[in-house]
């Protein structure tokens, strides 16, 4: 899946191969931007309860997940 980084502040697009920490134009924070049509329609069946159950939606390629026991955190009234 092809993606870019997009600056939240100014909208500039940055190639992820450059591994930017911030927008080179204004110093603003970056978010992942990709073609929504390239996303899968649904999550694949999985018994995972951590972030990696969303791996097909993430711009991570050839990454070995390292779970830390997180997931399915219940919401509680405060």
DRENDO-1510 file (C-alpha; in Angstrom, 1 decimal, always signed):
<recs>
REC; n; res; u; v; w
REC; 1; UNK; +0.0; +0.0; +0.0 .
REC; 2; UNK; +1.5; +3.3; -1.0 .
REC; 3; UNK; +1.3; +6.1; +1.5 .
REC; 4; UNK; +2.9; +9.5; +2.2 .
REC; 5; UNK; +3.1; +11.7; +5.3 .
REC; 6; UNK; +1.0; +14.8; +5.4 .
REC; 7; UNK; +1.5; +17.8; +7.6 .
REC; 8; UNK; -1.4; +18.4; +9.9 .
REC; 9; UNK; -0.5; +22.2; +10.0 .
REC; 10; UNK; +0.2; +23.1; +6.4 .
REC; 11; UNK; -0.9; +20.1; +4.3 .
REC; 12; UNK; +2.5; +19.5; +2.7 .
REC; 13; UNK; +3.2; +15.9; +1.6 .
REC; 14; UNK; +6.5; +14.2; +2.5 .
REC; 15; UNK; +7.9; +11.0; +1.2 .
REC; 16; UNK; +8.2; +8.4; +4.0 .
REC; 17; UNK; +11.5; +7.2; +2.6 .
REC; 18; UNK; +13.0; +10.5; +3.9 .
REC; 19; UNK; +12.0; +9.3; +7.4 .
REC; 20; UNK; +11.0; +12.8; +8.5 .
REC; 21; UNK; +10.3; +13.6; +12.2 .
REC; 22; UNK; +8.4; +16.7; +11.4 .
REC; 23; UNK; +7.3; +18.7; +8.3 .
REC; 24; UNK; +10.3; +20.1; +6.5 .
REC; 25; UNK; +8.2; +23.2; +5.4 .
REC; 26; UNK; +6.8; +24.4; +8.7 .
REC; 27; UNK; +7.9; +22.0; +11.5 .
REC; 28; UNK; +4.4; +20.7; +12.1 .
REC; 29; UNK; +3.4; +17.2; +13.0 .
REC; 30; UNK; +2.9; +14.6; +10.3 .
REC; 31; UNK; +0.2; +11.9; +9.9 .
REC; 32; UNK; +0.0; +9.0; +7.5 .
REC; 33; UNK; -2.0; +9.8; +4.3 .
REC; 34; UNK; -3.0; +7.2; +1.8 .
REC; 35; UNK; -5.7; +6.4; -0.8 .
REC; 36; UNK; -8.8; +5.2; +1.2 .
REC; 37; UNK; -9.7; +3.1; -1.8 .
REC; 38; UNK; -6.6; +1.0; -1.3 .
REC; 39; UNK; -7.8; -0.1; +2.2 .
REC; 40; UNK; -9.3; -3.5; +2.7 .
REC; 41; UNK; -13.1; -3.5; +3.2 .
REC; 42; UNK; -13.0; -5.3; +6.5 .
REC; 43; UNK; -10.6; -6.7; +9.1 .
REC; 44; UNK; -9.4; -10.2; +8.4 .
REC; 45; UNK; -10.5; -12.8; +11.0 .
REC; 46; UNK; -8.0; -12.8; +13.8 .
REC; 47; UNK; -7.7; -13.9; +17.4 .
REC; 48; UNK; -5.3; -11.1; +18.2 .
REC; 49; UNK; -6.4; -8.5; +20.8 .
REC; 50; UNK; -3.5; -6.0; +20.2 .
REC; 51; UNK; -2.8; -3.3; +17.7 .
REC; 52; UNK; -1.6; -5.8; +15.2 .
REC; 53; UNK; -5.2; -7.0; +14.5 .
REC; 54; UNK; -5.2; -3.9; +12.3 .
REC; 55; UNK; -2.0; -4.7; +10.5 .
REC; 56; UNK; -3.7; -4.8; +7.0 .
REC; 57; UNK; -4.8; -1.2; +7.6 .
REC; 58; UNK; -1.4; +0.0; +8.8 .
REC; 59; UNK; +1.5; +1.3; +6.6 .
REC; 60; UNK; +3.9; -1.2; +8.1 .
REC; 61; UNK; +5.5; -3.7; +5.8 .
REC; 62; UNK; +7.5; -6.8; +6.9 .
REC; 63; UNK; +7.3; -5.9; +10.6 .
REC; 64; UNK; +7.4; -8.6; +13.3 .
REC; 65; UNK; +4.8; -7.7; +15.9 .
REC; 66; UNK; +6.0; -7.5; +19.5 .
REC; 67; UNK; +2.9; -7.7; +21.7 .
REC; 68; UNK; +3.1; -6.6; +25.3 .
REC; 69; UNK; -0.2; -8.1; +26.5 .
REC; 70; UNK; -2.2; -5.0; +25.7 .
REC; 71; UNK; -5.7; -5.0; +24.2 .
REC; 72; UNK; -9.4; -5.1; +24.8 .
REC; 73; UNK; -9.0; -2.6; +27.6 .
REC; 74; UNK; -12.5; -2.1; +29.2 .
REC; 75; UNK; -14.0; +1.3; +29.7 .
REC; 76; UNK; -15.0; +2.1; +33.2 .
REC; 77; UNK; -17.0; +5.0; +34.7 .
REC; 78; UNK; -14.8; +7.5; +36.5 .
</recs>
